[in-house]
Amino acid sequence: MIGIGETAPDFTLPRSGADDPLTLSALRPKPVVLYFYPKDDTPGCTLEAIDFTRLAPEFAAAGAVVLGISRDTVAKHEKFCAKHDLRIPLLSDEDGHVCESYGTWVEKKMYGRTSMGIQRATFLIDGAGKVAKVWPKVSVDGHAAEALAAVKEL
């Protein structure tokens, strides 16, 4: 997993709510909260997206952009956003290259089975494109507020 002080790997990915793809470096000098989550419309991922949406005006007031990223398709993201009235861009990393570059594509064990999947993690990227903070294993409850507090400390 990439760490504090490292340059955030740049990428261009398709996103919900727009026809054009989003390029991370094009957002500079705004800080970016980039959160990786396993799957649209699952309980934890839904709560996390709703919390980030609820705080979206405060992130915007602090000058920051919030982006969610998973391996779901843009079409699935669109349905997820419509169902839960989500107002943050969700990026589609279908081939998993971005997840791999950030170190969030990991081996998981559940109920005695091993599989590959996205580890819930968040990266705060400063206006220069450097990683300012990393939450490597996110607990959803209160996480969006914690990320907002970190943005305000930049």
PAFI-936743 format. One line per 8 residues: their letters; for each residue x, y, z of N, C-alpha, C. Coordinates in steps of 0.001 Angstrom, whole numbers. Each point is the difference from the previous one (the first is absolute). Example, Ala and Ser with C-alpha at 12.3 -4.5 7.8 and 13.67 -1.06 7.14 Angstrom:
# PAFI-936743
AS = 13190 -5690 7800 -890 1190 0 900 1200 0 ~ -350 1050 -720 820 1190 60 -770 1090 730
This chain:
# PAFI-936743
MIGIGETA = 845 -1172 0 -845 1172 0 893 1239 0 ~ -388 993 -800 810 1209 -38 -111 737 1334 ~ 1020 783 318 49 614 1314 73 1511 -26 ~ -26 572 1171 62 1448 185 1293 534 -607 ~ -128 1115 -726 1151 640 -635 265 -464 -1415 ~ -576 -1125 -380 174 -489 -1372 -918 768 -954 ~ 408 61 -1253 -860 595 -1018 -1126 -978 -296 ~ -1219 504 26 -1160 -846 -282 39 -434 -1467
PDFTLPRS = -134 -1296 -269 -13 -449 -1395 -1137 684 -771 ~ 359 572 -1144 -1000 684 -822 -804 -1035 -777 ~ -1198 380 -383 -860 -896 -772 -1063 813 -712 ~ -608 -619 -977 -1173 533 -686 -1011 -1133 -41 ~ -1181 253 577 -1032 -1039 76 -1376 572 -339 ~ -884 -847 -528 -1388 435 -200 -685 185 1353 ~ -1021 878 21 -653 334 1270 -1500 104 -155 ~ -657 -127 1114 -1445 184 32 -313 1482 -180
GADDPLTL = -1148 287 -593 -469 1373 -108 664 849 -1055 ~ 839 -584 -845 682 776 -1044 353 -905 -1171 ~ 30 588 -1177 371 -765 -1191 1511 -81 -182 ~ 722 994 529 1446 16 -165 681 -639 1199 ~ 1152 -631 -224 725 -621 1111 648 1062 887 ~ 390 -421 1184 655 889 956 1473 -378 104 ~ 863 1025 -29 1437 -191 187 379 615 1333 ~ 619 -787 853 337 460 1347 839 1276 -28
SALRPKPV = 1065 33 -783 905 1151 4 -677 1285 -475 ~ -1090 -115 -751 -718 1183 -482 -719 738 1132 ~ -132 -643 1154 -690 615 1136 913 925 818 ~ 1300 -68 -242 936 848 742 -311 1459 -271 ~ 109 870 982 607 -146 1316 -990 -365 1116 ~ -1159 -515 -353 -957 -381 1046 453 -1284 695 ~ -218 -91 1305 231 -1275 670 -1085 -997 -417 ~ 352 -1269 9 -925 -1062 -407 -71 -1062 1087
VLYFYPKD = -1225 -361 347 -229 -1144 879 -403 -1134 -931 ~ 885 -979 -148 -223 -1125 -905 -261 -1230 851 ~ -1248 -473 -37 -306 -1169 823 -330 -1198 -876 ~ 619 -1111 348 -197 -1272 -697 -991 -820 805 ~ -942 -613 -684 -1006 -818 686 -277 -1252 -829 ~ -404 -1088 662 -136 -1283 -699 -1079 -92 -1068 ~ -1239 470 286 -1076 -294 -945 -1203 913 228 ~ -565 479 -1097 -1209 819 72 -1138 -763 673
DTPGCTLE = -793 755 744 -1264 -464 567 127 -1146 1002 ~ 1136 -66 678 139 -919 1126 -112 856 1266 ~ -319 -590 1141 -291 817 1189 1085 1016 390 ~ 1226 -456 181 1065 919 412 316 1041 -1054 ~ 20 -414 -1249 314 921 -1094 -1100 1046 -168 ~ -1234 -407 214 -1117 938 -85 89 1036 1114 ~ 246 -441 1226 124 942 1119 1144 983 -230 ~ 1111 -502 -492 1155 867 -247 -329 1053 -1058
AIDFTRLA = -617 -412 -1100 -351 934 -1071 -1025 1033 469 ~ -957 -425 796 -1006 930 534 668 1013 926 ~ 924 -437 835 700 917 904 824 1023 -776 ~ 723 -450 -1028 780 947 -803 -930 968 -742 ~ -1143 -479 -486 -969 876 -666 -552 1033 985 ~ -329 -435 1199 -548 908 1014 980 1128 314 ~ 1288 -314 3 1028 997 320 591 680 -1238 ~ -501 -334 -1191 542 557 -1238 50 1531 4
PEFAAAGA = -1045 695 472 89 1469 20 1142 517 879 ~ 274 -685 1089 1097 417 882 1362 -275 -634 ~ 124 -1142 -705 1245 -268 -725 209 1077 -1058 ~ -1059 352 -736 95 1029 -1043 382 1351 604 ~ -593 341 1140 327 1259 672 1468 42 422 ~ 565 -1166 304 1416 -97 373 898 -77 -1235 ~ -613 26 -1193 760 -19 -1248 396 -1370 -484 ~ -566 -1048 589 397 -1371 -329 -1013 -706 -894
VVLGISRD = 489 -996 -716 -819 -857 -851 -13 -1393 618 ~ -1177 -624 52 -126 -1374 502 -312 -900 -1184 ~ 751 -1089 -122 -195 -978 -1068 -47 -1403 589 ~ -993 -770 -386 -60 -1404 375 465 -840 -1174 ~ 627 -1121 278 490 -851 -1085 -183 -1471 352 ~ -543 -753 -953 -134 -1449 128 148 -595 -1401 ~ -117 -1307 -80 116 -667 -1299 -1359 -164 -676 ~ -1049 561 579 -1322 -57 -627 -15 845 -1269
TVAKHEKF = -927 -311 -891 -143 748 -1247 -633 1365 256 ~ 131 901 -961 -647 1307 109 -1516 -183 75 ~ -550 -928 -772 -1446 -242 27 -443 -410 1405 ~ 764 -854 651 -338 -417 1364 130 1184 969 ~ 1043 815 -191 152 1205 817 -1217 917 -153 ~ -455 160 -1232 -1150 887 -261 -1237 -490 749 ~ -251 -1299 -32 -1159 -565 719 152 192 1507 ~ 1201 -233 506 305 170 1420 -243 1448 423
CAKHDLRI = 490 943 -807 -178 1421 306 -1479 386 -12 ~ -734 -470 -989 -1423 333 -105 -789 -592 1174 ~ 304 -1219 352 -726 -681 1077 174 695 1347 ~ 1210 540 259 303 568 1311 228 1514 -32 ~ -320 638 -1131 167 1441 -176 1428 440 342 ~ 971 -726 -533 1408 312 243 435 1131 -925 ~ 736 949 552 413 1164 -782 1521 165 -27 ~ 704 -1106 30 1453 23 -145 346 -874 -1197
PLLSDEDG = 1029 368 -757 385 -820 -1146 539 -1361 445 ~ -468 -1036 -666 511 -1351 212 734 -403 -1260 ~ 1243 -421 162 848 -356 -1135 13 -1505 -204 ~ 53 -388 -1265 -29 -1416 -352 1392 -476 -400 ~ 569 -862 820 1311 -602 -259 -206 -1477 -344 ~ -696 -239 -1097 -393 -1370 -353 1176 -959 -115 ~ 1118 458 -554 1130 -916 -168 876 -92 1253 ~ -248 868 975 705 -85 1274 1384 616 43
HVCESYGT = 434 660 -1073 1357 568 -25 216 1069 1068 ~ -1004 843 209 150 1062 998 14 -608 1402 ~ -878 -955 243 1 -686 1302 1366 -616 276 ~ 579 -616 -1009 1320 -610 167 1070 1058 255 ~ -61 1131 -712 1036 1027 160 -48 651 1380 ~ -1165 20 628 -124 555 1344 168 -1068 1080 ~ 40 -1265 -392 198 -1084 955 -1255 -433 727 ~ -1162 265 -608 -1257 -368 655 -585 -1305 -538
WVEKKMYG = 602 -574 -1034 -440 -1300 -531 795 -1053 754 ~ -665 -681 934 703 -884 927 -686 -1359 116 ~ 735 -932 578 -576 -1310 303 -824 130 1272 ~ -1214 -515 -48 -902 60 1149 -381 -1413 410 ~ -244 -160 1295 -465 -1291 510 -1318 221 714 ~ -999 -797 -383 -1298 100 648 -631 -1378 23 ~ -426 -402 1178 -636 -1310 180 863 -1142 -541 ~ 1320 129 203 923 -1044 -419 359 18 -1475
RTSMGIQR = -557 941 -749 311 112 -1426 944 1172 -254 ~ 866 -177 -962 917 1057 -394 -394 496 -1380 ~ -46 1325 -148 -312 599 -1300 664 1360 -74 ~ 19 572 -1190 542 1338 -188 -1150 1002 35 ~ 274 1164 577 -1024 1031 61 593 1330 424 ~ -834 1012 -15 436 1335 388 -49 134 1514 ~ 1112 433 560 48 333 1419 -518 1428 133 ~ -970 191 875 -548 1343 223 1122 883 551
ATFLIDGA = 362 1030 -747 1086 898 393 -271 1391 -573 ~ 562 1008 656 -168 1374 -456 1350 697 -4 ~ 185 849 -1015 1226 777 -147 -374 1469 -101 ~ 646 831 808 -148 1443 -122 1197 480 -800 ~ -282 596 -1152 1043 460 -912 -8 1525 35 ~ 1157 591 285 57 1460 107 17 660 -1377 ~ -4 1318 -12 -79 756 -1254 1191 -172 -918 ~ 1099 -525 521 1189 -255 -819 32 -1435 -530
GKVAKVWP = -1009 -792 344 -51 -1382 -474 710 -999 886 ~ 356 415 1212 671 -897 955 -1029 -563 986 ~ 244 -1221 437 -876 -627 981 289 632 1364 ~ -1033 622 584 146 684 1285 -439 -878 1166 ~ -933 -910 -255 -495 -889 1063 -548 -1262 -656 ~ 139 -1116 716 -512 -1283 -475 -787 -661 1122 ~ -1178 -487 -350 -783 -844 901 12 -1381 -661 ~ 877 -926 426 170 -1262 -717 -1107 -1029 179
KVSVDGHA = -687 6 1103 -1094 -952 232 -1128 771 651 ~ -866 525 -824 -1029 921 458 -1130 -704 736 ~ -374 588 1119 -1236 -346 682 -987 1096 -412 ~ -1120 -378 -585 -912 949 -630 -552 1042 971 ~ -386 -417 1184 -651 900 949 902 1178 360 ~ -414 1210 -365 742 1205 322 1168 306 -910 ~ 242 -829 -1007 1175 187 -851 -76 1268 -841 ~ -1142 301 -587 -114 1198 -840 302 1256 810
AEALAAVK = -498 55 1223 272 1155 873 1485 90 351 ~ 627 -1141 203 1429 -26 296 802 503 -1209 ~ -399 -407 -1197 660 463 -1223 -177 1511 -178 ~ -1199 493 313 -259 1436 -98 902 771 968 ~ 135 -486 1213 883 652 976 1440 52 -511 ~ 444 -1075 -646 1372 -36 -553 158 1000 -1138 ~ -1038 150 -838 43 985 -1086 164 1401 586 ~ -745 276 1037 48 1332 624 1351 280 639
EL = 762 -1035 351 1325 162 598 1091 264 -1036 ~ -309 -241 -1276 1023 206 -1053 435 1451 -82
